[in-house]
Amino acid sequence: MARAVGLFSGGLDSILSVCLLTEQDVEILGVCFVTPFFGSERAERAAPELDIAFRVIDITGPHFEMVKDPRHGYGRNMNPCIDCHALMLRTAGRLMDQEGYDFLFTGEVLGERPKSQTRRALEVVARESGYPDLVLRPLSAKLLKRTRPEHEGLVDRERLLDIQGRSRKRQMALAEEFGITDYPTPAGGCLLTDPGYSRRLRELLDHDPQASADDVRLLSVGRHLRLGEKTKLVLGRKKGENDALEGFFRPGDVKLLVRGYPGPTGLLRGPVDAELKRLAAAICARYSDGPPGEEVPVHFFTEGVEEEIHVVPATPESVGPLLI
């Protein structure tokens, strides 16, 4: 029996690729990679339904370094899809070698993505994975060069498909044939494709090229404001974000709370002088229920030291240019 390691996101294309290979009695190990930009929730739901072996692998370190300077550039936003797919296949390939699997596969479809799934891009990804003749794309295999598992008879090329383009009609029809009814829409999944998130990430790296993965995770929480070249203020927009911010404080950060009125938790990070401190307090007060035009107390907490200052909430006009 042939054995294959597949990139498994839990999306429809990856689900169908698994179905096409298990129909040929290929033993499957589905691998889902996680970073601060995408997770494994969809894959964890889908894998048990398909009854396949499944593994989650965190590639945050090498992936973030690649995101900072991708060899093949970005898509419409900060999504370095070609480099990302090559990194995933390279990592999956090492697992294949270590555990004695025969080949790799993905759910990629020729022409489905304008940058990362052209014929050239698919060839580049396979080549840069280090396993150019072992990467099978079951949904478009008949339109692509034969791979080693096809040459060696590990899979029957005639039972693979020739899907191409952005339409999902054939995939949806195939899902019905396989009895698959619960699958996600194709949109979403990676924060790097989101324009707003990409803007925040680009702004962060412009000001701090050595930003950590923890800094990146913080980008998806709350309002972000640039107060100085190296100073940011992050404010929770609702209770869940206020609670989430509590897990991001690190030594040197300043916590802000408006006293006496419901309002945001504030996280102030970077060099702070008296002027920036008053500005941060006024912005925090602006997003509280404190009365406009009247002073409200804002408490600062820094490594066990508490301080209170009274400020008039900032106006929307003064805050707007600082929002990221």
Secondary structure, DSSP 8 states (H G I E B T S, - for coil): --EEEEE--SSHHHHHHHHHHHTTT-EEEEEEEEBTTB-SHHHHHHHHHHT-EEEEEE-HHHHHHHHHS-TT--SSSS--HHHHHHHHHHHHHHHHHHHT--EEE----BTSSTTTSSHHHHHHHHHHHT-TTSEE-TTTGGGS---HHHHTTSS-GGGS---BSS--HHHHHHHHHHT------SS-S-GGG-HHHHHHHHHHHHH-TT--HHHHHHTTSSEEEEEETTEEEEE-SSHHHHHHHTTT--TT-EEEEESSS---EEEEES---HHHHHHHHHHHHHTSSS-TTS-EEEEEEETTEEEEEEE----HHHHGGGB-
